[in-house]
Amino acid sequence: VVRLAPRRHPLTRDEEEERRVRRLIRAVFQRRRQQLQRVLRETWRLTPEAAAGALAAAGIEAAARPEELSPDRFVALARAVAAA
């Protein structure tokens, strides 16, 4: 049995940020065996430097894979990609 309980305080700031996080999660899990840096470059057409910078800003290693991230890391990455 799995029990899901909503968080008292959402991780995202608003609906727009939640949409960005959901888009990011869909994109990375469609390519789940690829490293995050490559997914960012291909999906958002970021340069290798911009993708590496977004990952570094979110505190994520360039060689990380989607299944290694926690929910708060996905939010941090979505924020970093939006700023890139």
PDB file of N, CA, C and O in Angstrom:
ATOM      1  N   VAL A   1       0.847  -1.167   0.000  1.00  0.00           N
ATOM      2  CA  VAL A   1       0.000   0.000   0.000  1.00  0.00           C
ATOM      3  C   VAL A   1       0.892   1.229   0.000  1.00  0.00           C
ATOM      4  O   VAL A   1       1.865   1.314   0.750  1.00  0.00           O
ATOM      5  N   VAL A   2       0.546   2.165  -0.845  1.00  0.00           N
ATOM      6  CA  VAL A   2       1.272   3.430  -0.913  1.00  0.00           C
ATOM      7  C   VAL A   2       0.332   4.543  -0.479  1.00  0.00           C
ATOM      8  O   VAL A   2      -0.807   4.629  -0.940  1.00  0.00           O
ATOM      9  N   ARG A   3       0.818   5.379   0.399  1.00  0.00           N
ATOM     10  CA  ARG A   3       0.006   6.493   0.862  1.00  0.00           C
ATOM     11  C   ARG A   3       0.681   7.787   0.428  1.00  0.00           C
ATOM     12  O   ARG A   3       1.850   8.017   0.738  1.00  0.00           O
ATOM     13  N   LEU A   4      -0.050   8.626  -0.283  1.00  0.00           N
ATOM     14  CA  LEU A   4       0.471   9.910  -0.733  1.00  0.00           C
ATOM     15  C   LEU A   4      -0.179  11.014   0.085  1.00  0.00           C
ATOM     16  O   LEU A   4      -1.399  11.048   0.253  1.00  0.00           O
ATOM     17  N   ALA A   5       0.633  11.893   0.578  1.00  0.00           N
ATOM     18  CA  ALA A   5       0.120  13.027   1.342  1.00  0.00           C
ATOM     19  C   ALA A   5       0.666  14.313   0.725  1.00  0.00           C
ATOM     20  O   ALA A   5       1.864  14.405   0.460  1.00  0.00           O
ATOM     21  N   PRO A   6      -0.184  15.295   0.494  1.00  0.00           N
ATOM     22  CA  PRO A   6       0.313  16.556  -0.082  1.00  0.00           C
ATOM     23  C   PRO A   6       1.236  17.275   0.898  1.00  0.00           C
ATOM     24  O   PRO A   6       1.090  17.154   2.115  1.00  0.00           O
ATOM     25  N   ARG A   7       2.172  18.013   0.355  1.00  0.00           N
ATOM     26  CA  ARG A   7       3.086  18.797   1.182  1.00  0.00           C
ATOM     27  C   ARG A   7       2.329  19.976   1.798  1.00  0.00           C
ATOM     28  O   ARG A   7       1.392  20.511   1.205  1.00  0.00           O
ATOM     29  N   ARG A   8       2.745  20.353   2.964  1.00  0.00           N
ATOM     30  CA  ARG A   8       2.135  21.536   3.596  1.00  0.00           C
ATOM     31  C   ARG A   8       2.506  22.798   2.820  1.00  0.00           C
ATOM     32  O   ARG A   8       1.686  23.700   2.645  1.00  0.00           O
ATOM     33  N   HIS A   9       3.754  22.844   2.360  1.00  0.00           N
ATOM     34  CA  HIS A   9       4.245  23.996   1.603  1.00  0.00           C
ATOM     35  C   HIS A   9       4.801  23.474   0.282  1.00  0.00           C
ATOM     36  O   HIS A   9       5.758  22.699   0.280  1.00  0.00           O
ATOM     37  N   PRO A  10       4.220  23.884  -0.831  1.00  0.00           N
ATOM     38  CA  PRO A  10       4.700  23.387  -2.127  1.00  0.00           C
ATOM     39  C   PRO A  10       6.149  23.812  -2.397  1.00  0.00           C
ATOM     40  O   PRO A  10       6.617  24.833  -1.894  1.00  0.00           O
ATOM     41  N   LEU A  11       6.834  23.015  -3.192  1.00  0.00           N
ATOM     42  CA  LEU A  11       8.215  23.329  -3.550  1.00  0.00           C
ATOM     43  C   LEU A  11       8.296  24.476  -4.551  1.00  0.00           C
ATOM     44  O   LEU A  11       9.275  25.223  -4.567  1.00  0.00           O
ATOM     45  N   THR A  12       7.271  24.617  -5.385  1.00  0.00           N
ATOM     46  CA  THR A  12       7.276  25.666  -6.401  1.00  0.00           C
ATOM     47  C   THR A  12       6.618  26.927  -5.868  1.00  0.00           C
ATOM     48  O   THR A  12       5.787  26.886  -4.961  1.00  0.00           O
ATOM     49  N   ARG A  13       7.011  28.041  -6.455  1.00  0.00           N
ATOM     50  CA  ARG A  13       6.506  29.339  -5.999  1.00  0.00           C
ATOM     51  C   ARG A  13       5.127  29.678  -6.537  1.00  0.00           C
ATOM     52  O   ARG A  13       4.304  30.276  -5.843  1.00  0.00           O
ATOM     53  N   ASP A  14       4.881  29.282  -7.800  1.00  0.00           N
ATOM     54  CA  ASP A  14       3.611  29.621  -8.438  1.00  0.00           C
ATOM     55  C   ASP A  14       3.303  28.607  -9.536  1.00  0.00           C
ATOM     56  O   ASP A  14       4.070  27.670  -9.762  1.00  0.00           O
ATOM     57  N   GLU A  15       2.178  28.803 -10.213  1.00  0.00           N
ATOM     58  CA  GLU A  15       1.757  27.843 -11.248  1.00  0.00           C
ATOM     59  C   GLU A  15       2.713  27.819 -12.436  1.00  0.00           C
ATOM     60  O   GLU A  15       2.956  26.757 -13.009  1.00  0.00           O
ATOM     61  N   GLU A  16       3.250  28.956 -12.806  1.00  0.00           N
ATOM     62  CA  GLU A  16       4.194  29.006 -13.928  1.00  0.00           C
ATOM     63  C   GLU A  16       5.444  28.180 -13.624  1.00  0.00           C
ATOM     64  O   GLU A  16       5.918  27.434 -14.480  1.00  0.00           O
ATOM     65  N   GLU A  17       5.966  28.309 -12.435  1.00  0.00           N
ATOM     66  CA  GLU A  17       7.141  27.527 -12.058  1.00  0.00           C
ATOM     67  C   GLU A  17       6.802  26.033 -12.008  1.00  0.00           C
ATOM     68  O   GLU A  17       7.618  25.195 -12.391  1.00  0.00           O
ATOM     69  N   GLU A  18       5.617  25.711 -11.544  1.00  0.00           N
ATOM     70  CA  GLU A  18       5.207  24.307 -11.522  1.00  0.00           C
ATOM     71  C   GLU A  18       5.144  23.740 -12.935  1.00  0.00           C
ATOM     72  O   GLU A  18       5.546  22.599 -13.162  1.00  0.00           O
ATOM     73  N   ARG A  19       4.643  24.527 -13.889  1.00  0.00           N
ATOM     74  CA  ARG A  19       4.618  24.073 -15.290  1.00  0.00           C
ATOM     75  C   ARG A  19       6.026  23.828 -15.810  1.00  0.00           C
ATOM     76  O   ARG A  19       6.263  22.848 -16.516  1.00  0.00           O
ATOM     77  N   ARG A  20       6.972  24.717 -15.465  1.00  0.00           N
ATOM     78  CA  ARG A  20       8.366  24.533 -15.905  1.00  0.00           C
ATOM     79  C   ARG A  20       8.966  23.265 -15.306  1.00  0.00           C
ATOM     80  O   ARG A  20       9.678  22.527 -15.987  1.00  0.00           O
ATOM     81  N   VAL A  21       8.677  23.018 -14.036  1.00  0.00           N
ATOM     82  CA  VAL A  21       9.210  21.808 -13.377  1.00  0.00           C
ATOM     83  C   VAL A  21       8.619  20.561 -14.023  1.00  0.00           C
ATOM     84  O   VAL A  21       9.339  19.598 -14.287  1.00  0.00           O
ATOM     85  N   ARG A  22       7.317  20.572 -14.278  1.00  0.00           N
ATOM     86  CA  ARG A  22       6.683  19.410 -14.922  1.00  0.00           C
ATOM     87  C   ARG A  22       7.257  19.171 -16.319  1.00  0.00           C
ATOM     88  O   ARG A  22       7.486  18.025 -16.707  1.00  0.00           O
ATOM     89  N   ARG A  23       7.489  20.241 -17.073  1.00  0.00           N
ATOM     90  CA  ARG A  23       8.077  20.098 -18.419  1.00  0.00           C
ATOM     91  C   ARG A  23       9.479  19.498 -18.316  1.00  0.00           C
ATOM     92  O   ARG A  23       9.849  18.623 -19.099  1.00  0.00           O
ATOM     93  N   LEU A  24      10.246  19.975 -17.352  1.00  0.00           N
ATOM     94  CA  LEU A  24      11.597  19.444 -17.148  1.00  0.00           C
ATOM     95  C   LEU A  24      11.555  17.970 -16.795  1.00  0.00           C
ATOM     96  O   LEU A  24      12.306  17.177 -17.362  1.00  0.00           O
ATOM     97  N   ILE A  25      10.691  17.593 -15.872  1.00  0.00           N
ATOM     98  CA  ILE A  25      10.606  16.192 -15.443  1.00  0.00           C
ATOM     99  C   ILE A  25      10.202  15.301 -16.610  1.00  0.00           C
ATOM    100  O   ILE A  25      10.776  14.228 -16.798  1.00  0.00           O
ATOM    101  N   ARG A  26       9.222  15.734 -17.393  1.00  0.00           N
ATOM    102  CA  ARG A  26       8.827  14.939 -18.567  1.00  0.00           C
ATOM    103  C   ARG A  26       9.992  14.773 -19.530  1.00  0.00           C
ATOM    104  O   ARG A  26      10.250  13.672 -20.018  1.00  0.00           O
ATOM    105  N   ALA A  27      10.692  15.861 -19.801  1.00  0.00           N
ATOM    106  CA  ALA A  27      11.800  15.819 -20.757  1.00  0.00           C
ATOM    107  C   ALA A  27      12.915  14.891 -20.302  1.00  0.00           C
ATOM    108  O   ALA A  27      13.421  14.095 -21.092  1.00  0.00           O
ATOM    109  N   VAL A  28      13.300  14.988 -19.038  1.00  0.00           N
ATOM    110  CA  VAL A  28      14.431  14.167 -18.595  1.00  0.00           C
ATOM    111  C   VAL A  28      14.067  12.697 -18.468  1.00  0.00           C
ATOM    112  O   VAL A  28      14.914  11.835 -18.705  1.00  0.00           O
ATOM    113  N   PHE A  29      12.825  12.387 -18.099  1.00  0.00           N
ATOM    114  CA  PHE A  29      12.470  10.974 -17.977  1.00  0.00           C
ATOM    115  C   PHE A  29      12.109  10.342 -19.319  1.00  0.00           C
ATOM    116  O   PHE A  29      12.050   9.116 -19.417  1.00  0.00           O
ATOM    117  N   GLN A  30      11.868  11.139 -20.348  1.00  0.00           N
ATOM    118  CA  GLN A  30      11.728  10.569 -21.680  1.00  0.00           C
ATOM    119  C   GLN A  30      13.076  10.106 -22.197  1.00  0.00           C
ATOM    120  O   GLN A  30      13.152   9.244 -23.072  1.00  0.00           O
ATOM    121  N   ARG A  31      14.131  10.674 -21.658  1.00  0.00           N
ATOM    122  CA  ARG A  31      15.504  10.301 -22.028  1.00  0.00           C
ATOM    123  C   ARG A  31      16.258   9.867 -20.772  1.00  0.00           C
ATOM    124  O   ARG A  31      17.385  10.308 -20.544  1.00  0.00           O
ATOM    125  N   ARG A  32      15.661   9.028 -19.977  1.00  0.00           N
ATOM    126  CA  ARG A  32      16.170   8.720 -18.646  1.00  0.00           C
ATOM    127  C   ARG A  32      17.545   8.081 -18.609  1.00  0.00           C
ATOM    128  O   ARG A  32      18.200   8.141 -17.568  1.00  0.00           O
ATOM    129  N   ARG A  33      18.009   7.484 -19.669  1.00  0.00           N
ATOM    130  CA  ARG A  33      19.342   6.883 -19.651  1.00  0.00           C
ATOM    131  C   ARG A  33      20.407   7.871 -20.107  1.00  0.00           C
ATOM    132  O   ARG A  33      21.592   7.537 -20.119  1.00  0.00           O
ATOM    133  N   GLN A  34      20.010   9.060 -20.477  1.00  0.00           N
ATOM    134  CA  GLN A  34      20.989  10.071 -20.869  1.00  0.00           C
ATOM    135  C   GLN A  34      21.363  10.923 -19.667  1.00  0.00           C
ATOM    136  O   GLN A  34      20.603  11.043 -18.706  1.00  0.00           O
ATOM    137  N   GLN A  35      22.529  11.500 -19.740  1.00  0.00           N
ATOM    138  CA  GLN A  35      22.941  12.418 -18.685  1.00  0.00           C
ATOM    139  C   GLN A  35      22.150  13.716 -18.816  1.00  0.00           C
ATOM    140  O   GLN A  35      21.749  14.107 -19.913  1.00  0.00           O
ATOM    141  N   LEU A  36      21.936  14.372 -17.689  1.00  0.00           N
ATOM    142  CA  LEU A  36      21.122  15.582 -17.671  1.00  0.00           C
ATOM    143  C   LEU A  36      21.684  16.683 -18.557  1.00  0.00           C
ATOM    144  O   LEU A  36      20.920  17.422 -19.177  1.00  0.00           O
ATOM    145  N   GLN A  37      22.979  16.802 -18.627  1.00  0.00           N
ATOM    146  CA  GLN A  37      23.577  17.850 -19.444  1.00  0.00           C
ATOM    147  C   GLN A  37      23.152  17.713 -20.906  1.00  0.00           C
ATOM    148  O   GLN A  37      22.851  18.710 -21.563  1.00  0.00           O
ATOM    149  N   ARG A  38      23.128  16.508 -21.402  1.00  0.00           N
ATOM    150  CA  ARG A  38      22.738  16.287 -22.792  1.00  0.00           C
ATOM    151  C   ARG A  38      21.254  16.585 -22.998  1.00  0.00           C
ATOM    152  O   ARG A  38      20.874  17.172 -24.011  1.00  0.00           O
ATOM    153  N   VAL A  39      20.425  16.187 -22.051  1.00  0.00           N
ATOM    154  CA  VAL A  39      18.986  16.456 -22.158  1.00  0.00           C
ATOM    155  C   VAL A  39      18.740  17.955 -22.197  1.00  0.00           C
ATOM    156  O   VAL A  39      17.930  18.428 -22.994  1.00  0.00           O
ATOM    157  N   LEU A  40      19.426  18.707 -21.350  1.00  0.00           N
ATOM    158  CA  LEU A  40      19.252  20.161 -21.340  1.00  0.00           C
ATOM    159  C   LEU A  40      19.688  20.785 -22.664  1.00  0.00           C
ATOM    160  O   LEU A  40      19.025  21.680 -23.188  1.00  0.00           O
ATOM    161  N   ARG A  41      20.798  20.309 -23.189  1.00  0.00           N
ATOM    162  CA  ARG A  41      21.280  20.849 -24.471  1.00  0.00           C
ATOM    163  C   ARG A  41      20.292  20.571 -25.586  1.00  0.00           C
ATOM    164  O   ARG A  41      20.017  21.450 -26.402  1.00  0.00           O
ATOM    165  N   GLU A  42      19.754  19.360 -25.635  1.00  0.00           N
ATOM    166  CA  GLU A  42      18.868  18.982 -26.731  1.00  0.00           C
ATOM    167  C   GLU A  42      17.462  19.562 -26.582  1.00  0.00           C
ATOM    168  O   GLU A  42      16.875  19.995 -27.573  1.00  0.00           O
ATOM    169  N   THR A  43      16.918  19.579 -25.384  1.00  0.00           N
ATOM    170  CA  THR A  43      15.548  20.015 -25.177  1.00  0.00           C
ATOM    171  C   THR A  43      15.421  21.531 -25.197  1.00  0.00           C
ATOM    172  O   THR A  43      14.501  22.069 -25.813  1.00  0.00           O
ATOM    173  N   TRP A  44      16.336  22.225 -24.528  1.00  0.00           N
ATOM    174  CA  TRP A  44      16.256  23.683 -24.445  1.00  0.00           C
ATOM    175  C   TRP A  44      17.253  24.363 -25.365  1.00  0.00           C
ATOM    176  O   TRP A  44      17.387  25.586 -25.340  1.00  0.00           O
ATOM    177  N   ARG A  45      17.949  23.588 -26.173  1.00  0.00           N
ATOM    178  CA  ARG A  45      18.938  24.107 -27.120  1.00  0.00           C
ATOM    179  C   ARG A  45      19.971  25.014 -26.435  1.00  0.00           C
ATOM    180  O   ARG A  45      20.321  26.084 -26.932  1.00  0.00           O
ATOM    181  N   LEU A  46      20.435  24.547 -25.290  1.00  0.00           N
ATOM    182  CA  LEU A  46      21.464  25.278 -24.557  1.00  0.00           C
ATOM    183  C   LEU A  46      22.836  24.890 -25.078  1.00  0.00           C
ATOM    184  O   LEU A  46      23.041  23.771 -25.547  1.00  0.00           O
ATOM    185  N   THR A  47      23.760  25.811 -24.994  1.00  0.00           N
ATOM    186  CA  THR A  47      25.145  25.485 -25.321  1.00  0.00           C
ATOM    187  C   THR A  47      25.680  24.568 -24.222  1.00  0.00           C
ATOM    188  O   THR A  47      25.124  24.532 -23.125  1.00  0.00           O
ATOM    189  N   PRO A  48      26.743  23.834 -24.504  1.00  0.00           N
ATOM    190  CA  PRO A  48      27.318  22.986 -23.452  1.00  0.00           C
ATOM    191  C   PRO A  48      27.687  23.788 -22.201  1.00  0.00           C
ATOM    192  O   PRO A  48      27.526  23.303 -21.082  1.00  0.00           O
ATOM    193  N   GLU A  49      28.181  25.011 -22.391  1.00  0.00           N
ATOM    194  CA  GLU A  49      28.556  25.847 -21.253  1.00  0.00           C
ATOM    195  C   GLU A  49      27.329  26.272 -20.454  1.00  0.00           C
ATOM    196  O   GLU A  49      27.359  26.265 -19.223  1.00  0.00           O
ATOM    197  N   ALA A  50      26.244  26.644 -21.145  1.00  0.00           N
ATOM    198  CA  ALA A  50      25.020  27.072 -20.469  1.00  0.00           C
ATOM    199  C   ALA A  50      24.388  25.903 -19.711  1.00  0.00           C
ATOM    200  O   ALA A  50      23.897  26.078 -18.596  1.00  0.00           O
ATOM    201  N   ALA A  51      24.399  24.715 -20.312  1.00  0.00           N
ATOM    202  CA  ALA A  51      23.842  23.531 -19.649  1.00  0.00           C
ATOM    203  C   ALA A  51      24.655  23.189 -18.407  1.00  0.00           C
ATOM    204  O   ALA A  51      24.088  22.892 -17.356  1.00  0.00           O
ATOM    205  N   ALA A  52      25.979  23.228 -18.523  1.00  0.00           N
ATOM    206  CA  ALA A  52      26.841  22.949 -17.376  1.00  0.00           C
ATOM    207  C   ALA A  52      26.648  24.006 -16.295  1.00  0.00           C
ATOM    208  O   ALA A  52      26.670  23.688 -15.106  1.00  0.00           O
ATOM    209  N   GLY A  53      26.460  25.256 -16.697  1.00  0.00           N
ATOM    210  CA  GLY A  53      26.229  26.334 -15.741  1.00  0.00           C
ATOM    211  C   GLY A  53      24.914  26.171 -15.000  1.00  0.00           C
ATOM    212  O   GLY A  53      24.848  26.415 -13.795  1.00  0.00           O
ATOM    213  N   ALA A  54      23.858  25.758 -15.711  1.00  0.00           N
ATOM    214  CA  ALA A  54      22.557  25.538 -15.070  1.00  0.00           C
ATOM    215  C   ALA A  54      22.647  24.401 -14.065  1.00  0.00           C
ATOM    216  O   ALA A  54      22.097  24.495 -12.968  1.00  0.00           O
ATOM    217  N   LEU A  55      23.337  23.329 -14.433  1.00  0.00           N
ATOM    218  CA  LEU A  55      23.504  22.205 -13.513  1.00  0.00           C
ATOM    219  C   LEU A  55      24.313  22.623 -12.288  1.00  0.00           C
ATOM    220  O   LEU A  55      23.971  22.266 -11.161  1.00  0.00           O
ATOM    221  N   ALA A  56      25.377  23.375 -12.510  1.00  0.00           N
ATOM    222  CA  ALA A  56      26.205  23.834 -11.391  1.00  0.00           C
ATOM    223  C   ALA A  56      25.407  24.764 -10.472  1.00  0.00           C
ATOM    224  O   ALA A  56      25.521  24.676  -9.250  1.00  0.00           O
ATOM    225  N   ALA A  57      24.605  25.650 -11.057  1.00  0.00           N
ATOM    226  CA  ALA A  57      23.795  26.568 -10.261  1.00  0.00           C
ATOM    227  C   ALA A  57      22.782  25.814  -9.399  1.00  0.00           C
ATOM    228  O   ALA A  57      22.424  26.266  -8.311  1.00  0.00           O
ATOM    229  N   ALA A  58      22.322  24.664  -9.895  1.00  0.00           N
ATOM    230  CA  ALA A  58      21.361  23.849  -9.148  1.00  0.00           C
ATOM    231  C   ALA A  58      22.058  22.874  -8.201  1.00  0.00           C
ATOM    232  O   ALA A  58      21.394  22.160  -7.451  1.00  0.00           O
ATOM    233  N   GLY A  59      23.392  22.840  -8.230  1.00  0.00           N
ATOM    234  CA  GLY A  59      24.134  21.940  -7.352  1.00  0.00           C
ATOM    235  C   GLY A  59      24.088  20.493  -7.799  1.00  0.00           C
ATOM    236  O   GLY A  59      24.080  19.577  -6.977  1.00  0.00           O
ATOM    237  N   ILE A  60      24.057  20.290  -9.129  1.00  0.00           N
ATOM    238  CA  ILE A  60      23.936  18.945  -9.693  1.00  0.00           C
ATOM    239  C   ILE A  60      25.160  18.660 -10.558  1.00  0.00           C
ATOM    240  O   ILE A  60      25.600  19.524 -11.317  1.00  0.00           O
ATOM    241  N   GLU A  61      25.706  17.459 -10.447  1.00  0.00           N
ATOM    242  CA  GLU A  61      26.850  17.071 -11.267  1.00  0.00           C
ATOM    243  C   GLU A  61      26.441  16.957 -12.731  1.00  0.00           C
ATOM    244  O   GLU A  61      25.313  16.567 -13.031  1.00  0.00           O
ATOM    245  N   ALA A  62      27.343  17.293 -13.636  1.00  0.00           N
ATOM    246  CA  ALA A  62      27.046  17.263 -15.068  1.00  0.00           C
ATOM    247  C   ALA A  62      26.719  15.858 -15.562  1.00  0.00           C
ATOM    248  O   ALA A  62      25.951  15.706 -16.513  1.00  0.00           O
ATOM    249  N   ALA A  63      27.279  14.837 -14.942  1.00  0.00           N
ATOM    250  CA  ALA A  63      27.055  13.458 -15.377  1.00  0.00           C
ATOM    251  C   ALA A  63      25.858  12.809 -14.691  1.00  0.00           C
ATOM    252  O   ALA A  63      25.628  11.613 -14.871  1.00  0.00           O
ATOM    253  N   ALA A  64      25.095  13.559 -13.915  1.00  0.00           N
ATOM    254  CA  ALA A  64      23.955  12.992 -13.178  1.00  0.00           C
ATOM    255  C   ALA A  64      22.862  12.522 -14.134  1.00  0.00           C
ATOM    256  O   ALA A  64      22.730  13.014 -15.255  1.00  0.00           O
ATOM    257  N   ARG A  65      22.101  11.575 -13.662  1.00  0.00           N
ATOM    258  CA  ARG A  65      20.957  11.054 -14.415  1.00  0.00           C
ATOM    259  C   ARG A  65      19.684  11.388 -13.646  1.00  0.00           C
ATOM    260  O   ARG A  65      19.733  11.589 -12.432  1.00  0.00           O
ATOM    261  N   PRO A  66      18.548  11.449 -14.333  1.00  0.00           N
ATOM    262  CA  PRO A  66      17.294  11.890 -13.698  1.00  0.00           C
ATOM    263  C   PRO A  66      16.902  11.127 -12.441  1.00  0.00           C
ATOM    264  O   PRO A  66      16.402  11.727 -11.490  1.00  0.00           O
ATOM    265  N   GLU A  67      17.116   9.830 -12.420  1.00  0.00           N
ATOM    266  CA  GLU A  67      16.675   9.027 -11.274  1.00  0.00           C
ATOM    267  C   GLU A  67      17.480   9.311 -10.009  1.00  0.00           C
ATOM    268  O   GLU A  67      17.117   8.844  -8.930  1.00  0.00           O
ATOM    269  N   GLU A  68      18.558  10.064 -10.127  1.00  0.00           N
ATOM    270  CA  GLU A  68      19.396  10.389  -8.982  1.00  0.00           C
ATOM    271  C   GLU A  68      18.950  11.663  -8.256  1.00  0.00           C
ATOM    272  O   GLU A  68      19.464  11.966  -7.179  1.00  0.00           O
ATOM    273  N   LEU A  69      18.007  12.408  -8.829  1.00  0.00           N
ATOM    274  CA  LEU A  69      17.622  13.707  -8.269  1.00  0.00           C
ATOM    275  C   LEU A  69      16.428  13.618  -7.333  1.00  0.00           C
ATOM    276  O   LEU A  69      15.521  12.808  -7.525  1.00  0.00           O
ATOM    277  N   SER A  70      16.450  14.456  -6.332  1.00  0.00           N
ATOM    278  CA  SER A  70      15.312  14.589  -5.416  1.00  0.00           C
ATOM    279  C   SER A  70      14.359  15.649  -5.986  1.00  0.00           C
ATOM    280  O   SER A  70      14.751  16.407  -6.874  1.00  0.00           O
ATOM    281  N   PRO A  71      13.138  15.714  -5.500  1.00  0.00           N
ATOM    282  CA  PRO A  71      12.195  16.716  -6.004  1.00  0.00           C
ATOM    283  C   PRO A  71      12.712  18.147  -5.887  1.00  0.00           C
ATOM    284  O   PRO A  71      12.503  18.949  -6.797  1.00  0.00           O
ATOM    285  N   ASP A  72      13.372  18.480  -4.799  1.00  0.00           N
ATOM    286  CA  ASP A  72      13.870  19.853  -4.664  1.00  0.00           C
ATOM    287  C   ASP A  72      14.994  20.154  -5.651  1.00  0.00           C
ATOM    288  O   ASP A  72      15.171  21.310  -6.038  1.00  0.00           O
ATOM    289  N   ARG A  73      15.752  19.151  -6.065  1.00  0.00           N
ATOM    290  CA  ARG A  73      16.785  19.342  -7.095  1.00  0.00           C
ATOM    291  C   ARG A  73      16.142  19.631  -8.461  1.00  0.00           C
ATOM    292  O   ARG A  73      16.666  20.434  -9.233  1.00  0.00           O
ATOM    293  N   PHE A  74      15.012  18.981  -8.758  1.00  0.00           N
ATOM    294  CA  PHE A  74      14.301  19.275 -10.010  1.00  0.00           C
ATOM    295  C   PHE A  74      13.812  20.717 -10.027  1.00  0.00           C
ATOM    296  O   PHE A  74      13.886  21.385 -11.058  1.00  0.00           O
ATOM    297  N   VAL A  75      13.313  21.201  -8.897  1.00  0.00           N
ATOM    298  CA  VAL A  75      12.848  22.589  -8.818  1.00  0.00           C
ATOM    299  C   VAL A  75      14.035  23.531  -9.002  1.00  0.00           C
ATOM    300  O   VAL A  75      13.937  24.508  -9.745  1.00  0.00           O
ATOM    301  N   ALA A  76      15.145  23.251  -8.340  1.00  0.00           N
ATOM    302  CA  ALA A  76      16.338  24.085  -8.479  1.00  0.00           C
ATOM    303  C   ALA A  76      16.837  24.090  -9.918  1.00  0.00           C
ATOM    304  O   ALA A  76      17.250  25.132 -10.427  1.00  0.00           O
ATOM    305  N   LEU A  77      16.804  22.941 -10.573  1.00  0.00           N
ATOM    306  CA  LEU A  77      17.247  22.856 -11.952  1.00  0.00           C
ATOM    307  C   LEU A  77      16.312  23.621 -12.886  1.00  0.00           C
ATOM    308  O   LEU A  77      16.778  24.292 -13.806  1.00  0.00           O
ATOM    309  N   ALA A  78      15.015  23.530 -12.665  1.00  0.00           N
ATOM    310  CA  ALA A  78      14.058  24.273 -13.488  1.00  0.00           C
ATOM    311  C   ALA A  78      14.298  25.778 -13.344  1.00  0.00           C
ATOM    312  O   ALA A  78      14.214  26.517 -14.325  1.00  0.00           O
ATOM    313  N   ARG A  79      14.592  26.225 -12.143  1.00  0.00           N
ATOM    314  CA  ARG A  79      14.894  27.645 -11.923  1.00  0.00           C
ATOM    315  C   ARG A  79      16.174  28.042 -12.640  1.00  0.00           C
ATOM    316  O   ARG A  79      16.240  29.113 -13.243  1.00  0.00           O
ATOM    317  N   ALA A  80      17.186  27.196 -12.582  1.00  0.00           N
ATOM    318  CA  ALA A  80      18.464  27.496 -13.220  1.00  0.00           C
ATOM    319  C   ALA A  80      18.332  27.514 -14.743  1.00  0.00           C
ATOM    320  O   ALA A  80      18.946  28.348 -15.409  1.00  0.00           O
ATOM    321  N   VAL A  81      17.534  26.596 -15.296  1.00  0.00           N
ATOM    322  CA  VAL A  81      17.325  26.569 -16.749  1.00  0.00           C
ATOM    323  C   VAL A  81      16.581  27.821 -17.187  1.00  0.00           C
ATOM    324  O   VAL A  81      16.891  28.389 -18.234  1.00  0.00           O
ATOM    325  N   ALA A  82      15.608  28.256 -16.402  1.00  0.00           N
ATOM    326  CA  ALA A  82      14.844  29.466 -16.745  1.00  0.00           C
ATOM    327  C   ALA A  82      15.753  30.694 -16.737  1.00  0.00           C
ATOM    328  O   ALA A  82      15.538  31.632 -17.505  1.00  0.00           O
ATOM    329  N   ALA A  83      16.752  30.688 -15.883  1.00  0.00           N
ATOM    330  CA  ALA A  83      17.668  31.825 -15.794  1.00  0.00           C
ATOM    331  C   ALA A  83      18.772  31.758 -16.854  1.00  0.00           C
ATOM    332  O   ALA A  83      19.438  32.760 -17.114  1.00  0.00           O
ATOM    333  N   ALA A  84      18.971  30.594 -17.462  1.00  0.00           N
ATOM    334  CA  ALA A  84      20.065  30.416 -18.442  1.00  0.00           C
ATOM    335  C   ALA A  84      19.759  31.096 -19.759  1.00  0.00           C
ATOM    336  O   ALA A  84      20.570  31.043 -20.684  1.00  0.00           O
TER     337      ALA A  84
END
